[in-house]
Amino acid sequence: MARILIVDDDSMVCAAIEIYLDRHGFDVVIADGGDAGLRALEESSFDLMIVDIFMPHMRGFESIRIFHERAPTIPLVAMSGYAFANLDSPAPDFLRMALELGAARCLRKPFTPAALMTAVNECLAEAKSRFSSLAQFS
């Protein structure tokens, strides 16, 4: 059973993801914000992280960068629902930027359960394949 760490300051988002992944046989740990997520990462091992880009006390991409630095072998799915109030100006592509900082996949909130499951399954399959390749060369 894969262990998934969900890091988001929005309890409703966390609960929805947790319920869905739990029903699909995953062991889910919730961290309420970046600091709690880093503590969880230090205290336990995970197969996948799902991390919100914008949380209090971790500005913008700081969370993605820090989580990827602390656990570079754990696939990270970045998620964001950030929207600009001024729609006349071009918005930066935060999810593309998250990929450049180490995220394996990105989800734009609100996302569908199918999109979540696709991202989770693809990341876990890629990590398993990468691990198998490394084991062959050892």
Phi and psi in radians as a Rosetta constraint file:
Dihedral C 1 N 2 CA 2 C 2 CIRCULARHARMONIC -1.290 0.35
Dihedral N 2 CA 2 C 2 N 3 CIRCULARHARMONIC 2.445 0.35
Dihedral C 2 N 3 CA 3 C 3 CIRCULARHARMONIC -1.731 0.35
Dihedral N 3 CA 3 C 3 N 4 CIRCULARHARMONIC 2.240 0.35
Dihedral C 3 N 4 CA 4 C 4 CIRCULARHARMONIC -2.134 0.35
Dihedral N 4 CA 4 C 4 N 5 CIRCULARHARMONIC 2.263 0.35
Dihedral C 4 N 5 CA 5 C 5 CIRCULARHARMONIC -1.736 0.35
Dihedral N 5 CA 5 C 5 N 6 CIRCULARHARMONIC 2.165 0.35
Dihedral C 5 N 6 CA 6 C 6 CIRCULARHARMONIC -1.905 0.35
Dihedral N 6 CA 6 C 6 N 7 CIRCULARHARMONIC 2.149 0.35
Dihedral C 6 N 7 CA 7 C 7 CIRCULARHARMONIC -2.087 0.35
Dihedral N 7 CA 7 C 7 N 8 CIRCULARHARMONIC 1.921 0.35
Dihedral C 7 N 8 CA 8 C 8 CIRCULARHARMONIC -2.791 0.35
Dihedral N 8 CA 8 C 8 N 9 CIRCULARHARMONIC 2.539 0.35
Dihedral C 8 N 9 CA 9 C 9 CIRCULARHARMONIC -1.516 0.35
Dihedral N 9 CA 9 C 9 N 10 CIRCULARHARMONIC -0.088 0.35
Dihedral C 9 N 10 CA 10 C 10 CIRCULARHARMONIC -1.653 0.35
Dihedral N 10 CA 10 C 10 N 11 CIRCULARHARMONIC 1.870 0.35
Dihedral C 10 N 11 CA 11 C 11 CIRCULARHARMONIC -1.103 0.35
Dihedral N 11 CA 11 C 11 N 12 CIRCULARHARMONIC -0.541 0.35
Dihedral C 11 N 12 CA 12 C 12 CIRCULARHARMONIC -1.190 0.35
Dihedral N 12 CA 12 C 12 N 13 CIRCULARHARMONIC -0.723 0.35
Dihedral C 12 N 13 CA 13 C 13 CIRCULARHARMONIC -1.105 0.35
Dihedral N 13 CA 13 C 13 N 14 CIRCULARHARMONIC -0.808 0.35
Dihedral C 13 N 14 CA 14 C 14 CIRCULARHARMONIC -1.033 0.35
Dihedral N 14 CA 14 C 14 N 15 CIRCULARHARMONIC -0.804 0.35
Dihedral C 14 N 15 CA 15 C 15 CIRCULARHARMONIC -1.104 0.35
Dihedral N 15 CA 15 C 15 N 16 CIRCULARHARMONIC -0.751 0.35
Dihedral C 15 N 16 CA 16 C 16 CIRCULARHARMONIC -1.106 0.35
Dihedral N 16 CA 16 C 16 N 17 CIRCULARHARMONIC -0.781 0.35
Dihedral C 16 N 17 CA 17 C 17 CIRCULARHARMONIC -1.154 0.35
Dihedral N 17 CA 17 C 17 N 18 CIRCULARHARMONIC -0.765 0.35
Dihedral C 17 N 18 CA 18 C 18 CIRCULARHARMONIC -1.041 0.35
Dihedral N 18 CA 18 C 18 N 19 CIRCULARHARMONIC -0.829 0.35
Dihedral C 18 N 19 CA 19 C 19 CIRCULARHARMONIC -1.053 0.35
Dihedral N 19 CA 19 C 19 N 20 CIRCULARHARMONIC -0.804 0.35
Dihedral C 19 N 20 CA 20 C 20 CIRCULARHARMONIC -1.131 0.35
Dihedral N 20 CA 20 C 20 N 21 CIRCULARHARMONIC -0.831 0.35
Dihedral C 20 N 21 CA 21 C 21 CIRCULARHARMONIC -1.212 0.35
Dihedral N 21 CA 21 C 21 N 22 CIRCULARHARMONIC -0.635 0.35
Dihedral C 21 N 22 CA 22 C 22 CIRCULARHARMONIC -1.064 0.35
Dihedral N 22 CA 22 C 22 N 23 CIRCULARHARMONIC -0.726 0.35
Dihedral C 22 N 23 CA 23 C 23 CIRCULARHARMONIC -1.139 0.35
Dihedral N 23 CA 23 C 23 N 24 CIRCULARHARMONIC -0.381 0.35
Dihedral C 23 N 24 CA 24 C 24 CIRCULARHARMONIC -1.746 0.35
Dihedral N 24 CA 24 C 24 N 25 CIRCULARHARMONIC 0.298 0.35
Dihedral C 24 N 25 CA 25 C 25 CIRCULARHARMONIC 1.524 0.35
Dihedral N 25 CA 25 C 25 N 26 CIRCULARHARMONIC 0.269 0.35
Dihedral C 25 N 26 CA 26 C 26 CIRCULARHARMONIC -1.672 0.35
Dihedral N 26 CA 26 C 26 N 27 CIRCULARHARMONIC 2.594 0.35
Dihedral C 26 N 27 CA 27 C 27 CIRCULARHARMONIC -1.587 0.35
Dihedral N 27 CA 27 C 27 N 28 CIRCULARHARMONIC 2.010 0.35
Dihedral C 27 N 28 CA 28 C 28 CIRCULARHARMONIC -1.975 0.35
Dihedral N 28 CA 28 C 28 N 29 CIRCULARHARMONIC 2.345 0.35
Dihedral C 28 N 29 CA 29 C 29 CIRCULARHARMONIC -2.094 0.35
Dihedral N 29 CA 29 C 29 N 30 CIRCULARHARMONIC 2.288 0.35
Dihedral C 29 N 30 CA 30 C 30 CIRCULARHARMONIC -1.788 0.35
Dihedral N 30 CA 30 C 30 N 31 CIRCULARHARMONIC 2.345 0.35
Dihedral C 30 N 31 CA 31 C 31 CIRCULARHARMONIC -2.143 0.35
Dihedral N 31 CA 31 C 31 N 32 CIRCULARHARMONIC 2.171 0.35
Dihedral C 31 N 32 CA 32 C 32 CIRCULARHARMONIC -1.468 0.35
Dihedral N 32 CA 32 C 32 N 33 CIRCULARHARMONIC 1.415 0.35
Dihedral C 32 N 33 CA 33 C 33 CIRCULARHARMONIC 1.778 0.35
Dihedral N 33 CA 33 C 33 N 34 CIRCULARHARMONIC 3.001 0.35
Dihedral C 33 N 34 CA 34 C 34 CIRCULARHARMONIC -1.109 0.35
Dihedral N 34 CA 34 C 34 N 35 CIRCULARHARMONIC -0.779 0.35
Dihedral C 34 N 35 CA 35 C 35 CIRCULARHARMONIC -1.076 0.35
Dihedral N 35 CA 35 C 35 N 36 CIRCULARHARMONIC -0.777 0.35
Dihedral C 35 N 36 CA 36 C 36 CIRCULARHARMONIC -1.121 0.35
Dihedral N 36 CA 36 C 36 N 37 CIRCULARHARMONIC -0.640 0.35
Dihedral C 36 N 37 CA 37 C 37 CIRCULARHARMONIC -1.124 0.35
Dihedral N 37 CA 37 C 37 N 38 CIRCULARHARMONIC -0.739 0.35
Dihedral C 37 N 38 CA 38 C 38 CIRCULARHARMONIC -1.140 0.35
Dihedral N 38 CA 38 C 38 N 39 CIRCULARHARMONIC -0.683 0.35
Dihedral C 38 N 39 CA 39 C 39 CIRCULARHARMONIC -1.088 0.35
Dihedral N 39 CA 39 C 39 N 40 CIRCULARHARMONIC -0.766 0.35
Dihedral C 39 N 40 CA 40 C 40 CIRCULARHARMONIC -1.078 0.35
Dihedral N 40 CA 40 C 40 N 41 CIRCULARHARMONIC -0.690 0.35
Dihedral C 40 N 41 CA 41 C 41 CIRCULARHARMONIC -1.137 0.35
Dihedral N 41 CA 41 C 41 N 42 CIRCULARHARMONIC -0.604 0.35
Dihedral C 41 N 42 CA 42 C 42 CIRCULARHARMONIC -1.315 0.35
Dihedral N 42 CA 42 C 42 N 43 CIRCULARHARMONIC -0.515 0.35
Dihedral C 42 N 43 CA 43 C 43 CIRCULARHARMONIC -1.599 0.35
Dihedral N 43 CA 43 C 43 N 44 CIRCULARHARMONIC -0.286 0.35
Dihedral C 43 N 44 CA 44 C 44 CIRCULARHARMONIC -2.597 0.35
Dihedral N 44 CA 44 C 44 N 45 CIRCULARHARMONIC 2.978 0.35
Dihedral C 44 N 45 CA 45 C 45 CIRCULARHARMONIC -1.893 0.35
Dihedral N 45 CA 45 C 45 N 46 CIRCULARHARMONIC 2.592 0.35
Dihedral C 45 N 46 CA 46 C 46 CIRCULARHARMONIC -2.375 0.35
Dihedral N 46 CA 46 C 46 N 47 CIRCULARHARMONIC 2.717 0.35
Dihedral C 46 N 47 CA 47 C 47 CIRCULARHARMONIC -1.688 0.35
Dihedral N 47 CA 47 C 47 N 48 CIRCULARHARMONIC -0.330 0.35
Dihedral C 47 N 48 CA 48 C 48 CIRCULARHARMONIC -2.795 0.35
Dihedral N 48 CA 48 C 48 N 49 CIRCULARHARMONIC 2.550 0.35
Dihedral C 48 N 49 CA 49 C 49 CIRCULARHARMONIC -2.111 0.35
Dihedral N 49 CA 49 C 49 N 50 CIRCULARHARMONIC 2.432 0.35
Dihedral C 49 N 50 CA 50 C 50 CIRCULARHARMONIC -2.088 0.35
Dihedral N 50 CA 50 C 50 N 51 CIRCULARHARMONIC 1.997 0.35
Dihedral C 50 N 51 CA 51 C 51 CIRCULARHARMONIC -2.206 0.35
Dihedral N 51 CA 51 C 51 N 52 CIRCULARHARMONIC 2.276 0.35
Dihedral C 51 N 52 CA 52 C 52 CIRCULARHARMONIC -1.273 0.35
Dihedral N 52 CA 52 C 52 N 53 CIRCULARHARMONIC 2.464 0.35
Dihedral C 52 N 53 CA 53 C 53 CIRCULARHARMONIC -1.289 0.35
Dihedral N 53 CA 53 C 53 N 54 CIRCULARHARMONIC -0.728 0.35
Dihedral C 53 N 54 CA 54 C 54 CIRCULARHARMONIC -1.934 0.35
Dihedral N 54 CA 54 C 54 N 55 CIRCULARHARMONIC 1.915 0.35
Dihedral C 54 N 55 CA 55 C 55 CIRCULARHARMONIC -2.395 0.35
Dihedral N 55 CA 55 C 55 N 56 CIRCULARHARMONIC 2.690 0.35
Dihedral C 55 N 56 CA 56 C 56 CIRCULARHARMONIC -1.044 0.35
Dihedral N 56 CA 56 C 56 N 57 CIRCULARHARMONIC 2.571 0.35
Dihedral C 56 N 57 CA 57 C 57 CIRCULARHARMONIC 1.259 0.35
Dihedral N 57 CA 57 C 57 N 58 CIRCULARHARMONIC -0.079 0.35
Dihedral C 57 N 58 CA 58 C 58 CIRCULARHARMONIC -2.399 0.35
Dihedral N 58 CA 58 C 58 N 59 CIRCULARHARMONIC 1.800 0.35
Dihedral C 58 N 59 CA 59 C 59 CIRCULARHARMONIC -1.348 0.35
Dihedral N 59 CA 59 C 59 N 60 CIRCULARHARMONIC 2.279 0.35
Dihedral C 59 N 60 CA 60 C 60 CIRCULARHARMONIC 0.918 0.35
Dihedral N 60 CA 60 C 60 N 61 CIRCULARHARMONIC -2.073 0.35
Dihedral C 60 N 61 CA 61 C 61 CIRCULARHARMONIC -1.573 0.35
Dihedral N 61 CA 61 C 61 N 62 CIRCULARHARMONIC 0.036 0.35
Dihedral C 61 N 62 CA 62 C 62 CIRCULARHARMONIC -0.957 0.35
Dihedral N 62 CA 62 C 62 N 63 CIRCULARHARMONIC -0.720 0.35
Dihedral C 62 N 63 CA 63 C 63 CIRCULARHARMONIC -1.103 0.35
Dihedral N 63 CA 63 C 63 N 64 CIRCULARHARMONIC -0.803 0.35
Dihedral C 63 N 64 CA 64 C 64 CIRCULARHARMONIC -1.095 0.35
Dihedral N 64 CA 64 C 64 N 65 CIRCULARHARMONIC -0.796 0.35
Dihedral C 64 N 65 CA 65 C 65 CIRCULARHARMONIC -1.070 0.35
Dihedral N 65 CA 65 C 65 N 66 CIRCULARHARMONIC -0.834 0.35
Dihedral C 65 N 66 CA 66 C 66 CIRCULARHARMONIC -1.160 0.35
Dihedral N 66 CA 66 C 66 N 67 CIRCULARHARMONIC -0.796 0.35
Dihedral C 66 N 67 CA 67 C 67 CIRCULARHARMONIC -1.089 0.35
Dihedral N 67 CA 67 C 67 N 68 CIRCULARHARMONIC -0.721 0.35
Dihedral C 67 N 68 CA 68 C 68 CIRCULARHARMONIC -1.185 0.35
Dihedral N 68 CA 68 C 68 N 69 CIRCULARHARMONIC -0.654 0.35
Dihedral C 68 N 69 CA 69 C 69 CIRCULARHARMONIC -1.154 0.35
Dihedral N 69 CA 69 C 69 N 70 CIRCULARHARMONIC -0.712 0.35
Dihedral C 69 N 70 CA 70 C 70 CIRCULARHARMONIC -1.257 0.35
Dihedral N 70 CA 70 C 70 N 71 CIRCULARHARMONIC -0.542 0.35
Dihedral C 70 N 71 CA 71 C 71 CIRCULARHARMONIC -2.459 0.35
Dihedral N 71 CA 71 C 71 N 72 CIRCULARHARMONIC 1.222 0.35
Dihedral C 71 N 72 CA 72 C 72 CIRCULARHARMONIC -1.136 0.35
Dihedral N 72 CA 72 C 72 N 73 CIRCULARHARMONIC -0.351 0.35
Dihedral C 72 N 73 CA 73 C 73 CIRCULARHARMONIC -1.557 0.35
Dihedral N 73 CA 73 C 73 N 74 CIRCULARHARMONIC -0.179 0.35
Dihedral C 73 N 74 CA 74 C 74 CIRCULARHARMONIC -1.594 0.35
Dihedral N 74 CA 74 C 74 N 75 CIRCULARHARMONIC 2.125 0.35
Dihedral C 74 N 75 CA 75 C 75 CIRCULARHARMONIC -1.049 0.35
Dihedral N 75 CA 75 C 75 N 76 CIRCULARHARMONIC 2.500 0.35
Dihedral C 75 N 76 CA 76 C 76 CIRCULARHARMONIC -2.175 0.35
Dihedral N 76 CA 76 C 76 N 77 CIRCULARHARMONIC 2.220 0.35
Dihedral C 76 N 77 CA 77 C 77 CIRCULARHARMONIC -1.803 0.35
Dihedral N 77 CA 77 C 77 N 78 CIRCULARHARMONIC 2.057 0.35
Dihedral C 77 N 78 CA 78 C 78 CIRCULARHARMONIC -1.565 0.35
Dihedral N 78 CA 78 C 78 N 79 CIRCULARHARMONIC 2.482 0.35
Dihedral C 78 N 79 CA 79 C 79 CIRCULARHARMONIC -2.348 0.35
Dihedral N 79 CA 79 C 79 N 80 CIRCULARHARMONIC 2.586 0.35
Dihedral C 79 N 80 CA 80 C 80 CIRCULARHARMONIC -2.712 0.35
Dihedral N 80 CA 80 C 80 N 81 CIRCULARHARMONIC 2.470 0.35
Dihedral C 80 N 81 CA 81 C 81 CIRCULARHARMONIC -2.086 0.35
Dihedral N 81 CA 81 C 81 N 82 CIRCULARHARMONIC 0.256 0.35
Dihedral C 81 N 82 CA 82 C 82 CIRCULARHARMONIC -1.045 0.35
Dihedral N 82 CA 82 C 82 N 83 CIRCULARHARMONIC 2.300 0.35
Dihedral C 82 N 83 CA 83 C 83 CIRCULARHARMONIC -2.317 0.35
Dihedral N 83 CA 83 C 83 N 84 CIRCULARHARMONIC 2.565 0.35
Dihedral C 83 N 84 CA 84 C 84 CIRCULARHARMONIC -1.558 0.35
Dihedral N 84 CA 84 C 84 N 85 CIRCULARHARMONIC 2.462 0.35
Dihedral C 84 N 85 CA 85 C 85 CIRCULARHARMONIC -1.245 0.35
Dihedral N 85 CA 85 C 85 N 86 CIRCULARHARMONIC -0.603 0.35
Dihedral C 85 N 86 CA 86 C 86 CIRCULARHARMONIC -1.664 0.35
Dihedral N 86 CA 86 C 86 N 87 CIRCULARHARMONIC 1.689 0.35
Dihedral C 86 N 87 CA 87 C 87 CIRCULARHARMONIC -1.359 0.35
Dihedral N 87 CA 87 C 87 N 88 CIRCULARHARMONIC -0.113 0.35
Dihedral C 87 N 88 CA 88 C 88 CIRCULARHARMONIC -1.320 0.35
Dihedral N 88 CA 88 C 88 N 89 CIRCULARHARMONIC -0.457 0.35
Dihedral C 88 N 89 CA 89 C 89 CIRCULARHARMONIC -1.620 0.35
Dihedral N 89 CA 89 C 89 N 90 CIRCULARHARMONIC 2.563 0.35
Dihedral C 89 N 90 CA 90 C 90 CIRCULARHARMONIC -1.172 0.35
Dihedral N 90 CA 90 C 90 N 91 CIRCULARHARMONIC 2.314 0.35
Dihedral C 90 N 91 CA 91 C 91 CIRCULARHARMONIC -1.536 0.35
Dihedral N 91 CA 91 C 91 N 92 CIRCULARHARMONIC 2.427 0.35
Dihedral C 91 N 92 CA 92 C 92 CIRCULARHARMONIC -1.137 0.35
Dihedral N 92 CA 92 C 92 N 93 CIRCULARHARMONIC 2.636 0.35
Dihedral C 92 N 93 CA 93 C 93 CIRCULARHARMONIC -1.547 0.35
Dihedral N 93 CA 93 C 93 N 94 CIRCULARHARMONIC 1.513 0.35
Dihedral C 93 N 94 CA 94 C 94 CIRCULARHARMONIC -1.082 0.35
Dihedral N 94 CA 94 C 94 N 95 CIRCULARHARMONIC -0.642 0.35
Dihedral C 94 N 95 CA 95 C 95 CIRCULARHARMONIC -1.208 0.35
Dihedral N 95 CA 95 C 95 N 96 CIRCULARHARMONIC -0.668 0.35
Dihedral C 95 N 96 CA 96 C 96 CIRCULARHARMONIC -1.109 0.35
Dihedral N 96 CA 96 C 96 N 97 CIRCULARHARMONIC -0.717 0.35
Dihedral C 96 N 97 CA 97 C 97 CIRCULARHARMONIC -1.117 0.35
Dihedral N 97 CA 97 C 97 N 98 CIRCULARHARMONIC -0.624 0.35
Dihedral C 97 N 98 CA 98 C 98 CIRCULARHARMONIC -1.108 0.35
Dihedral N 98 CA 98 C 98 N 99 CIRCULARHARMONIC -0.676 0.35
Dihedral C 98 N 99 CA 99 C 99 CIRCULARHARMONIC -1.068 0.35
Dihedral N 99 CA 99 C 99 N 100 CIRCULARHARMONIC -0.695 0.35
Dihedral C 99 N 100 CA 100 C 100 CIRCULARHARMONIC -1.163 0.35
Dihedral N 100 CA 100 C 100 N 101 CIRCULARHARMONIC -0.442 0.35
Dihedral C 100 N 101 CA 101 C 101 CIRCULARHARMONIC -1.562 0.35
Dihedral N 101 CA 101 C 101 N 102 CIRCULARHARMONIC 0.017 0.35
Dihedral C 101 N 102 CA 102 C 102 CIRCULARHARMONIC 2.125 0.35
Dihedral N 102 CA 102 C 102 N 103 CIRCULARHARMONIC -0.083 0.35
Dihedral C 102 N 103 CA 103 C 103 CIRCULARHARMONIC -1.157 0.35
Dihedral N 103 CA 103 C 103 N 104 CIRCULARHARMONIC 2.463 0.35
Dihedral C 103 N 104 CA 104 C 104 CIRCULARHARMONIC -1.458 0.35
Dihedral N 104 CA 104 C 104 N 105 CIRCULARHARMONIC -0.580 0.35
Dihedral C 104 N 105 CA 105 C 105 CIRCULARHARMONIC -2.557 0.35
Dihedral N 105 CA 105 C 105 N 106 CIRCULARHARMONIC 2.847 0.35
Dihedral C 105 N 106 CA 106 C 106 CIRCULARHARMONIC -2.345 0.35
Dihedral N 106 CA 106 C 106 N 107 CIRCULARHARMONIC 2.539 0.35
Dihedral C 106 N 107 CA 107 C 107 CIRCULARHARMONIC -2.229 0.35
Dihedral N 107 CA 107 C 107 N 108 CIRCULARHARMONIC 2.266 0.35
Dihedral C 107 N 108 CA 108 C 108 CIRCULARHARMONIC -1.646 0.35
Dihedral N 108 CA 108 C 108 N 109 CIRCULARHARMONIC 2.114 0.35
Dihedral C 108 N 109 CA 109 C 109 CIRCULARHARMONIC -1.274 0.35
Dihedral N 109 CA 109 C 109 N 110 CIRCULARHARMONIC 2.492 0.35
Dihedral C 109 N 110 CA 110 C 110 CIRCULARHARMONIC -1.347 0.35
Dihedral N 110 CA 110 C 110 N 111 CIRCULARHARMONIC 2.460 0.35
Dihedral C 110 N 111 CA 111 C 111 CIRCULARHARMONIC -2.039 0.35
Dihedral N 111 CA 111 C 111 N 112 CIRCULARHARMONIC 2.810 0.35
Dihedral C 111 N 112 CA 112 C 112 CIRCULARHARMONIC -1.481 0.35
Dihedral N 112 CA 112 C 112 N 113 CIRCULARHARMONIC 2.752 0.35
Dihedral C 112 N 113 CA 113 C 113 CIRCULARHARMONIC -0.989 0.35
Dihedral N 113 CA 113 C 113 N 114 CIRCULARHARMONIC -0.642 0.35
Dihedral C 113 N 114 CA 114 C 114 CIRCULARHARMONIC -1.126 0.35
Dihedral N 114 CA 114 C 114 N 115 CIRCULARHARMONIC -0.695 0.35
Dihedral C 114 N 115 CA 115 C 115 CIRCULARHARMONIC -1.144 0.35
Dihedral N 115 CA 115 C 115 N 116 CIRCULARHARMONIC -0.699 0.35
Dihedral C 115 N 116 CA 116 C 116 CIRCULARHARMONIC -1.068 0.35
Dihedral N 116 CA 116 C 116 N 117 CIRCULARHARMONIC -0.847 0.35
Dihedral C 116 N 117 CA 117 C 117 CIRCULARHARMONIC -1.122 0.35
Dihedral N 117 CA 117 C 117 N 118 CIRCULARHARMONIC -0.672 0.35
Dihedral C 117 N 118 CA 118 C 118 CIRCULARHARMONIC -1.072 0.35
Dihedral N 118 CA 118 C 118 N 119 CIRCULARHARMONIC -0.843 0.35
Dihedral C 118 N 119 CA 119 C 119 CIRCULARHARMONIC -1.071 0.35
Dihedral N 119 CA 119 C 119 N 120 CIRCULARHARMONIC -0.785 0.35
Dihedral C 119 N 120 CA 120 C 120 CIRCULARHARMONIC -1.087 0.35
Dihedral N 120 CA 120 C 120 N 121 CIRCULARHARMONIC -0.895 0.35
Dihedral C 120 N 121 CA 121 C 121 CIRCULARHARMONIC -1.115 0.35
Dihedral N 121 CA 121 C 121 N 122 CIRCULARHARMONIC -0.711 0.35
Dihedral C 121 N 122 CA 122 C 122 CIRCULARHARMONIC -1.134 0.35
Dihedral N 122 CA 122 C 122 N 123 CIRCULARHARMONIC -0.759 0.35
Dihedral C 122 N 123 CA 123 C 123 CIRCULARHARMONIC -1.109 0.35
Dihedral N 123 CA 123 C 123 N 124 CIRCULARHARMONIC -0.766 0.35
Dihedral C 123 N 124 CA 124 C 124 CIRCULARHARMONIC -1.148 0.35
Dihedral N 124 CA 124 C 124 N 125 CIRCULARHARMONIC -0.686 0.35
Dihedral C 124 N 125 CA 125 C 125 CIRCULARHARMONIC -1.143 0.35
Dihedral N 125 CA 125 C 125 N 126 CIRCULARHARMONIC -0.747 0.35
Dihedral C 125 N 126 CA 126 C 126 CIRCULARHARMONIC -1.133 0.35
Dihedral N 126 CA 126 C 126 N 127 CIRCULARHARMONIC -0.711 0.35
Dihedral C 126 N 127 CA 127 C 127 CIRCULARHARMONIC -1.129 0.35
Dihedral N 127 CA 127 C 127 N 128 CIRCULARHARMONIC -0.722 0.35
Dihedral C 127 N 128 CA 128 C 128 CIRCULARHARMONIC -1.122 0.35
Dihedral N 128 CA 128 C 128 N 129 CIRCULARHARMONIC -0.736 0.35
Dihedral C 128 N 129 CA 129 C 129 CIRCULARHARMONIC -1.114 0.35
Dihedral N 129 CA 129 C 129 N 130 CIRCULARHARMONIC -0.756 0.35
Dihedral C 129 N 130 CA 130 C 130 CIRCULARHARMONIC -1.102 0.35
Dihedral N 130 CA 130 C 130 N 131 CIRCULARHARMONIC -0.726 0.35
Dihedral C 130 N 131 CA 131 C 131 CIRCULARHARMONIC -1.133 0.35
Dihedral N 131 CA 131 C 131 N 132 CIRCULARHARMONIC -0.744 0.35
Dihedral C 131 N 132 CA 132 C 132 CIRCULARHARMONIC -1.092 0.35
Dihedral N 132 CA 132 C 132 N 133 CIRCULARHARMONIC -0.710 0.35
Dihedral C 132 N 133 CA 133 C 133 CIRCULARHARMONIC -1.119 0.35
Dihedral N 133 CA 133 C 133 N 134 CIRCULARHARMONIC -0.736 0.35
Dihedral C 133 N 134 CA 134 C 134 CIRCULARHARMONIC -1.150 0.35
Dihedral N 134 CA 134 C 134 N 135 CIRCULARHARMONIC -0.666 0.35
Dihedral C 134 N 135 CA 135 C 135 CIRCULARHARMONIC -1.131 0.35
Dihedral N 135 CA 135 C 135 N 136 CIRCULARHARMONIC -0.594 0.35
Dihedral C 135 N 136 CA 136 C 136 CIRCULARHARMONIC -1.164 0.35
Dihedral N 136 CA 136 C 136 N 137 CIRCULARHARMONIC -0.550 0.35
Dihedral C 136 N 137 CA 137 C 137 CIRCULARHARMONIC -1.559 0.35
Dihedral N 137 CA 137 C 137 N 138 CIRCULARHARMONIC -0.073 0.35
